Amino acid sequence: MKNSIIIRVVILGAISILGIMAVQTYWVLRTWDLKEKEFHEKIEIALLNVAKNLEKLGGPLPPQNLISQISSNYYVVNINDVINANLLEFYLVKELELVGLQEDFEYGIYDCSSNKMVYGNYVTFSSDKPKENIKRDDLSTYDDYLYYFGVRFPDRTGYMLNSMRLTIIFSVILLLTISFFLYTTYIILRQKRLSEMQKDFINNMTHEFKTPISTIKISANTFLNHPLVKADERLAQYARIINEQNDRLNAQVEKVLQLARIERDNFQLHLEEVNLHELIEKIVASTRLKVGEQGGDIATDLKSNHPVISADRLHLTNILHNLIDNAMKYCKDCPEITIRTEDTENHLKLSIADRGIGIPQEYQGRVFEKFYRVPTGNVHNVKGFGLGLYYIKNICRAHGWKITLKSEAGKGTEICIGI
């Protein structure tokens, strides 16, 4: 994957995460404000009803400034008369239950003679909560009222969080999702770094191979042309083997280097007018002898009326050689290869078919992957690195050609290229 694509993915991912977190934070704060407002309204309704109940037993209530909120969880109620503590607790419990609030509270009554709040009681609606373990706080006085009582809700924050339980659960799920995305991004970047290190190692290694391969090539040719070697059939055979295997090694190194150039995006095609039929006939003539040595046959069926195409001759030649080589390697007993061309509606169709061992359906989707080879168990009679079809696919993609594969296990394979 290109660096620019990964950078874009990371930037867009970061923007998306920040946007999602901003929206979620807004809704959490918004929900908190709504729950806080709802809690405050319920408290005011309950305390107002308590004040009205006490009014029936004493003097009239003041016309305004009846309830004051001292802090987020502490309220004072102006009564303008002496307050009965027992009745006050009864009315507080009753009215809070009527508005749907069963939250623990503590209350106190102002004593004007001592200028202090006389602590009333800590009231809990939960039978599981032992009162002896409850921490009681002194209630503060309020200088603007003469006769009043105060009510504090110590567990107000807990009530708010409990009422937002669903919102908090969704927020936690969102945070876990974001954490998973960040972890995945870290893994991707780490794997990319390791992949780049692997590519650099392979590229450096293949470049280092070029010098000894060239030296072996020169030495093998000198060895082959020496009169004493020519006179000795055994030495001549060894020299040919060295030369052939050196060429094979050089071809593999060149393939790796070409793939490295493609992946680095500094790969350029040298397009020219190529007569596909002439190129096929030339390649078939050079490989027919080798196919014949295996007891097989290679045939052509060239029906296209427009065989001249724009292509890179070297890479097109490599494609044909690779496909023919695969057909020879993966044959049953004797290779039977057919190369066809025909004109379709929009393009020229080139196909190379064989009657070899074929590819099972479950592996066909991966044969064009780099280094992938169809599993054969413990049998490794066919050598290779899994680069041939990957190279072919990339060259076709660079030309803008479409490549498809048709295969059936035990019946053979056909690869079609739409040019």
C-alpha positions as CSV (number, residue, x, y, z in Angstrom):
1,M,0.0,0.0,0.0
2,K,1.3,3.4,-0.9
3,N,2.4,5.9,1.8
4,S,0.1,8.6,0.5
5,I,-2.9,6.3,0.8
6,I,-2.0,5.3,4.4
7,I,-1.4,8.9,5.3
8,R,-4.9,9.8,3.9
9,V,-6.5,6.9,5.8
10,V,-4.8,8.0,9.1
11,I,-5.8,11.7,8.6
12,L,-9.4,10.9,7.7
13,G,-9.6,8.4,10.5
14,A,-8.3,11.0,13.0
15,I,-10.7,13.6,11.7
16,S,-13.6,11.0,12.0
17,I,-12.6,10.1,15.5
18,L,-12.4,13.7,16.6
19,G,-15.7,14.4,15.0
20,I,-17.4,11.4,16.7
21,M,-15.9,12.2,20.1
22,A,-17.0,15.8,19.7
23,V,-20.6,14.8,18.9
24,Q,-20.6,12.2,21.7
25,T,-19.2,14.7,24.2
26,Y,-21.9,17.2,23.2
27,W,-24.7,14.7,23.7
28,V,-23.3,13.5,27.0
29,L,-23.1,17.1,28.3
30,R,-26.5,17.8,26.8
31,T,-28.0,14.8,28.5
32,W,-26.4,15.8,31.8
33,D,-27.9,19.3,31.5
34,L,-31.4,17.9,30.8
35,K,-31.2,15.4,33.7
36,E,-29.9,18.2,35.9
37,K,-32.8,20.4,34.9
38,E,-35.3,17.6,35.4
39,F,-33.9,16.8,38.9
40,H,-34.0,20.5,39.9
41,E,-37.7,20.8,38.7
42,K,-38.7,17.7,40.6
43,I,-37.0,19.1,43.8
44,E,-38.7,22.5,43.4
45,I,-42.2,20.9,42.9
46,A,-41.7,18.6,45.9
47,L,-40.4,21.4,48.2
48,L,-43.1,23.8,47.1
49,N,-45.7,21.2,48.0
50,V,-44.0,20.6,51.4
51,A,-44.1,24.4,52.0
52,K,-47.8,24.5,51.1
53,N,-48.6,21.6,53.5
54,L,-46.8,23.4,56.3
55,E,-48.6,26.6,55.4
56,K,-51.9,24.9,56.3
57,L,-50.6,24.4,59.9
58,G,-49.1,27.8,60.4
59,G,-48.7,31.3,58.9
60,P,-48.9,32.2,55.2
61,L,-45.9,31.7,53.0
62,P,-43.9,34.7,51.7
63,P,-45.1,35.9,48.3
64,Q,-41.8,35.5,46.6
65,N,-38.3,34.0,47.0
66,L,-39.8,30.8,48.5
67,I,-37.1,28.4,47.4
68,S,-33.4,29.1,47.0
69,Q,-30.7,26.8,45.6
70,I,-27.6,27.3,47.6
71,S,-25.5,24.7,45.7
72,S,-26.1,21.9,43.2
73,N,-27.5,19.6,45.8
74,Y,-28.6,22.0,48.7
75,Y,-31.9,23.9,48.9
76,V,-33.4,26.1,51.5
77,V,-37.2,26.9,51.8
78,N,-38.5,30.1,53.4
79,I,-41.5,29.3,55.7
80,N,-41.8,32.5,57.8
81,D,-43.0,30.4,60.8
82,V,-41.9,27.9,63.3
83,I,-41.4,24.4,61.8
84,N,-42.5,21.1,63.2
85,A,-39.6,18.7,62.6
86,N,-41.6,15.5,62.6
87,L,-44.2,16.8,60.1
88,L,-41.4,18.2,58.0
89,E,-39.7,14.8,57.5
90,F,-43.1,13.2,56.8
91,Y,-44.0,15.7,54.1
92,L,-40.5,15.6,52.6
93,V,-40.7,11.8,52.1
94,K,-44.2,11.9,50.8
95,E,-43.7,14.7,48.3
96,L,-40.4,13.3,47.0
97,E,-42.1,10.0,46.4
98,L,-45.0,11.6,44.6
99,V,-42.6,13.3,42.1
100,G,-40.7,10.1,41.5
101,L,-37.6,10.9,43.5
102,Q,-36.4,8.3,46.0
103,E,-33.0,9.7,46.6
104,D,-31.4,9.9,50.1
105,F,-31.5,13.3,51.7
106,E,-30.7,15.1,54.9
107,Y,-32.5,18.1,56.3
108,G,-32.1,20.7,59.0
109,I,-34.1,23.5,60.5
110,Y,-32.7,27.0,61.2
111,D,-32.6,28.0,64.9
112,C,-32.6,31.8,65.1
113,S,-31.6,31.8,68.8
114,S,-28.3,30.0,68.1
115,N,-28.0,31.2,64.4
116,K,-27.3,27.6,63.4
117,M,-28.9,24.8,61.4
118,V,-30.3,22.2,63.8
119,Y,-29.6,18.8,62.1
120,G,-32.8,16.9,61.5
121,N,-32.1,13.5,60.1
122,Y,-30.6,11.5,57.2
123,V,-33.4,9.8,55.4
124,T,-32.7,6.9,53.1
125,F,-35.2,5.1,50.8
126,S,-32.9,2.0,50.6
127,S,-33.3,-0.7,53.3
128,D,-29.9,-2.1,52.4
129,K,-28.0,1.0,53.4
130,P,-27.1,1.0,57.1
131,K,-27.6,4.5,58.6
132,E,-24.6,4.1,61.0
133,N,-22.2,4.1,58.1
134,I,-23.6,7.3,56.5
135,K,-21.5,10.4,56.7
136,R,-23.5,13.4,57.9
137,D,-22.5,17.0,57.0
138,D,-23.3,20.2,58.7
139,L,-25.8,22.2,56.7
140,S,-24.9,25.9,56.1
141,T,-27.1,28.8,57.1
142,Y,-28.8,31.3,54.7
143,D,-28.8,34.9,55.9
144,D,-31.8,36.1,53.8
145,Y,-34.4,34.0,55.6
146,L,-35.6,34.0,59.2
147,Y,-37.6,30.8,59.4
148,Y,-36.5,28.2,56.9
149,F,-35.4,24.6,56.5
150,G,-32.7,23.1,54.3
151,V,-32.5,19.9,52.3
152,R,-29.4,18.4,50.9
153,F,-29.1,15.4,48.5
154,P,-25.7,13.8,49.0
155,D,-26.1,11.3,46.2
156,R,-27.2,13.7,43.6
157,T,-24.2,12.9,41.3
158,G,-24.9,9.2,41.6
159,Y,-28.5,9.7,40.7
160,M,-27.6,11.7,37.7
161,L,-25.1,9.1,36.5
162,N,-27.6,6.3,37.1
163,S,-30.3,8.1,35.1
164,M,-27.7,8.5,32.2
165,R,-26.8,4.8,32.4
166,L,-27.7,4.1,28.7
167,T,-25.8,7.1,27.5
168,I,-22.8,6.1,29.5
169,I,-22.9,2.5,28.1
170,F,-23.0,3.8,24.5
171,S,-20.1,6.1,25.3
172,V,-18.0,3.3,26.7
173,I,-18.8,1.2,23.6
174,L,-17.8,4.1,21.4
175,L,-14.5,4.5,23.3
176,L,-13.8,0.8,22.9
177,T,-14.5,1.0,19.2
178,I,-12.2,4.0,18.9
179,S,-9.5,2.2,20.9
180,F,-9.8,-0.8,18.6
181,F,-9.5,1.5,15.5
182,L,-6.4,3.1,17.0
183,Y,-4.9,-0.3,17.8
184,T,-5.7,-1.5,14.3
185,T,-4.1,1.6,12.8
186,Y,-1.0,0.9,14.9
187,I,-0.8,-2.7,13.7
188,I,-1.2,-1.6,10.1
189,L,1.6,0.9,10.3
190,R,3.8,-1.6,12.1
191,Q,3.1,-4.3,9.5
192,K,3.8,-1.8,6.7
193,R,7.1,-0.9,8.3
194,L,8.0,-4.6,8.5
195,S,6.9,-5.1,5.0
196,E,9.1,-2.2,3.8
197,M,12.0,-3.6,5.6
198,Q,11.4,-7.0,4.0
199,K,11.1,-5.4,0.5
200,D,14.3,-3.4,1.1
201,F,16.1,-6.6,2.2
202,I,14.9,-8.6,-0.9
203,N,15.7,-5.7,-3.3
204,N,19.2,-5.3,-1.8
205,M,19.8,-9.0,-1.9
206,T,18.7,-9.3,-5.5
207,H,20.9,-6.4,-6.5
208,E,23.9,-8.1,-4.7
209,F,23.1,-11.2,-6.7
210,K,23.6,-9.5,-10.0
211,T,27.4,-9.2,-9.8
212,P,28.1,-12.9,-9.0
213,I,25.5,-14.0,-11.6
214,S,27.3,-11.9,-14.3
215,T,30.6,-13.3,-13.2
216,I,29.3,-16.9,-13.4
217,K,27.8,-16.1,-16.8
218,I,31.1,-14.9,-18.2
219,S,33.0,-17.8,-16.6
220,A,30.5,-20.4,-17.9
221,N,30.7,-19.0,-21.4
222,T,34.5,-19.1,-21.3
223,F,34.4,-22.6,-20.0
224,L,31.9,-23.7,-22.7
225,N,34.0,-22.3,-25.5
226,H,37.3,-23.8,-24.3
227,P,38.6,-26.5,-26.7
228,L,39.4,-29.0,-24.0
229,V,35.9,-28.7,-22.6
230,K,34.3,-29.1,-26.0
231,A,36.4,-32.2,-26.5
232,D,35.2,-33.7,-23.2
233,E,31.4,-34.4,-23.4
234,R,31.1,-34.8,-19.6
235,L,32.7,-31.4,-18.9
236,A,30.7,-29.8,-21.7
237,Q,27.5,-31.1,-20.1
238,Y,28.5,-29.7,-16.7
239,A,29.3,-26.3,-18.4
240,R,25.8,-26.3,-20.1
241,I,24.1,-27.1,-16.8
242,I,26.0,-24.2,-15.1
243,N,25.1,-21.8,-17.9
244,E,21.4,-22.9,-17.9
245,Q,21.0,-22.7,-14.2
246,N,22.7,-19.3,-14.1
247,D,20.3,-18.0,-16.7
248,R,17.4,-19.4,-14.7
249,L,18.7,-17.7,-11.5
250,N,19.2,-14.4,-13.4
251,A,15.6,-14.6,-14.8
252,Q,14.3,-15.0,-11.2
253,V,16.4,-12.1,-10.0
254,E,15.2,-9.9,-12.9
255,K,11.6,-10.8,-12.1
256,V,12.0,-9.7,-8.5
257,L,13.7,-6.4,-9.5
258,Q,10.9,-5.7,-12.1
259,L,8.3,-6.3,-9.4
260,A,10.1,-4.0,-7.0
261,R,10.1,-1.3,-9.6
262,I,6.4,-1.7,-10.2
263,E,5.6,-1.5,-6.4
264,R,7.8,1.6,-6.1
265,D,5.8,3.3,-8.9
266,N,9.0,4.1,-10.9
267,F,8.2,1.4,-13.5
268,Q,7.8,2.6,-17.1
269,L,6.5,0.7,-20.1
270,H,8.3,1.1,-23.4
271,L,5.3,0.9,-25.7
272,E,5.7,0.0,-29.4
273,E,3.7,-1.5,-32.2
274,V,4.0,-5.3,-31.8
275,N,2.6,-7.9,-34.1
276,L,1.2,-10.4,-31.6
277,H,0.9,-13.3,-34.1
278,E,4.5,-12.9,-35.2
279,L,5.7,-12.8,-31.5
280,I,3.6,-15.9,-30.6
281,E,5.0,-17.9,-33.6
282,K,8.5,-16.9,-32.7
283,I,8.1,-18.0,-29.0
284,V,6.3,-21.2,-30.0
285,A,9.1,-22.1,-32.4
286,S,11.7,-21.6,-29.6
287,T,9.7,-23.7,-27.0
288,R,8.3,-26.4,-29.3
289,L,11.5,-28.5,-29.0
290,K,11.4,-28.3,-25.2
291,V,7.7,-29.2,-25.1
292,G,8.5,-32.1,-27.5
293,E,11.2,-33.4,-25.2
294,Q,8.4,-33.9,-22.6
295,G,6.3,-35.8,-25.1
296,G,3.8,-33.0,-25.5
297,D,2.7,-30.5,-28.1
298,I,2.0,-26.8,-28.4
299,A,-0.5,-25.6,-31.0
300,T,-1.7,-22.2,-32.1
301,D,-5.1,-21.0,-33.3
302,L,-4.6,-17.4,-34.3
303,K,-7.9,-15.9,-35.7
304,S,-7.5,-12.2,-34.8
305,N,-7.7,-9.9,-37.8
306,H,-6.0,-7.1,-35.9
307,P,-2.9,-8.6,-34.3
308,V,-0.8,-5.4,-34.1
309,I,-1.0,-4.0,-30.6
310,S,0.7,-1.3,-28.5
311,A,2.7,-3.1,-25.9
312,D,6.1,-3.4,-24.2
313,R,7.7,-6.1,-26.3
314,L,10.0,-7.4,-23.5
315,H,7.3,-7.7,-20.9
316,L,4.8,-9.2,-23.3
317,T,7.4,-11.8,-24.3
318,N,7.9,-12.6,-20.6
319,I,4.2,-13.0,-20.1
320,L,4.0,-15.6,-22.9
321,H,7.0,-17.4,-21.7
322,N,5.7,-17.5,-18.1
323,L,2.3,-18.8,-19.2
324,I,3.8,-21.5,-21.4
325,D,6.3,-22.4,-18.7
326,N,3.4,-22.8,-16.2
327,A,1.5,-25.0,-18.6
328,M,4.6,-27.2,-19.0
329,K,5.3,-27.4,-15.3
330,Y,1.7,-28.2,-14.2
331,C,0.9,-30.9,-16.8
332,K,-0.3,-34.4,-16.0
333,D,2.1,-36.5,-18.1
334,C,2.7,-34.7,-21.4
335,P,2.0,-31.0,-21.8
336,E,-0.8,-30.1,-24.3
337,I,-0.9,-26.3,-24.9
338,T,-3.0,-24.2,-27.1
339,I,-2.5,-20.5,-27.8
340,R,-5.5,-18.7,-29.3
341,T,-6.3,-15.2,-30.5
342,E,-9.7,-13.8,-31.6
343,D,-11.4,-10.5,-32.0
344,T,-14.2,-9.7,-29.5
345,E,-16.5,-6.7,-29.4
346,N,-14.1,-4.3,-27.8
347,H,-10.7,-5.9,-27.8
348,L,-8.4,-8.7,-28.9
349,K,-8.6,-11.8,-26.8
350,L,-5.4,-13.8,-26.1
351,S,-5.8,-17.2,-24.3
352,I,-3.3,-19.9,-23.3
353,A,-5.0,-23.2,-22.4
354,D,-3.6,-26.5,-21.2
355,R,-4.9,-29.9,-20.2
356,G,-2.9,-30.1,-17.0
357,I,-3.7,-30.7,-13.4
358,G,-5.9,-27.6,-13.0
359,I,-6.5,-25.5,-9.9
360,P,-9.1,-26.3,-7.3
361,Q,-11.9,-23.7,-7.0
362,E,-11.0,-22.7,-3.5
363,Y,-7.5,-21.5,-4.5
364,Q,-8.3,-19.7,-7.8
365,G,-9.0,-16.4,-6.1
366,R,-5.4,-16.2,-4.7
367,V,-3.2,-17.5,-7.5
368,F,-2.4,-13.9,-8.6
369,E,-1.1,-13.0,-5.1
370,K,2.6,-12.4,-4.5
371,F,4.5,-15.5,-3.3
372,Y,1.3,-17.6,-3.3
373,R,1.5,-21.2,-4.5
374,V,-1.3,-23.7,-4.6
375,P,-0.9,-26.1,-1.7
376,T,0.3,-29.6,-2.8
377,G,0.8,-31.2,0.6
378,N,4.2,-32.7,1.0
379,V,4.8,-32.9,-2.8
380,H,7.2,-30.2,-4.1
381,N,8.0,-31.5,-7.6
382,V,7.3,-28.1,-9.2
383,K,9.8,-25.4,-8.2
384,G,9.1,-21.7,-8.0
385,F,8.6,-18.6,-5.8
386,G,5.0,-17.8,-6.6
387,L,5.9,-14.7,-8.5
388,G,5.0,-15.7,-12.1
389,L,1.3,-14.9,-12.1
390,Y,1.8,-12.0,-9.8
391,Y,4.2,-10.5,-12.3
392,I,1.8,-11.2,-15.2
393,K,-1.1,-9.6,-13.4
394,N,0.9,-6.4,-12.7
395,I,2.2,-6.1,-16.2
396,C,-1.3,-6.5,-17.6
397,R,-2.5,-3.9,-15.2
398,A,0.2,-1.5,-16.3
399,H,-0.9,-2.0,-19.9
400,G,-4.5,-1.6,-19.0
401,W,-5.3,-5.2,-19.9
402,K,-7.8,-7.5,-18.2
403,I,-6.7,-10.9,-17.1
404,T,-9.0,-13.8,-16.1
405,L,-8.5,-17.4,-15.1
406,K,-10.7,-20.4,-15.9
407,S,-9.7,-23.7,-14.3
408,E,-11.0,-27.0,-13.2
409,A,-9.1,-29.5,-11.1
410,G,-7.9,-32.4,-13.2
411,K,-9.0,-30.9,-16.5
412,G,-6.7,-28.0,-17.1
413,T,-6.4,-24.2,-17.0
414,E,-7.1,-21.4,-19.4
415,I,-5.8,-17.8,-18.8
416,C,-7.3,-15.1,-21.0
417,I,-6.0,-11.6,-21.5
418,G,-8.2,-8.9,-23.0
419,I,-5.9,-6.5,-24.9
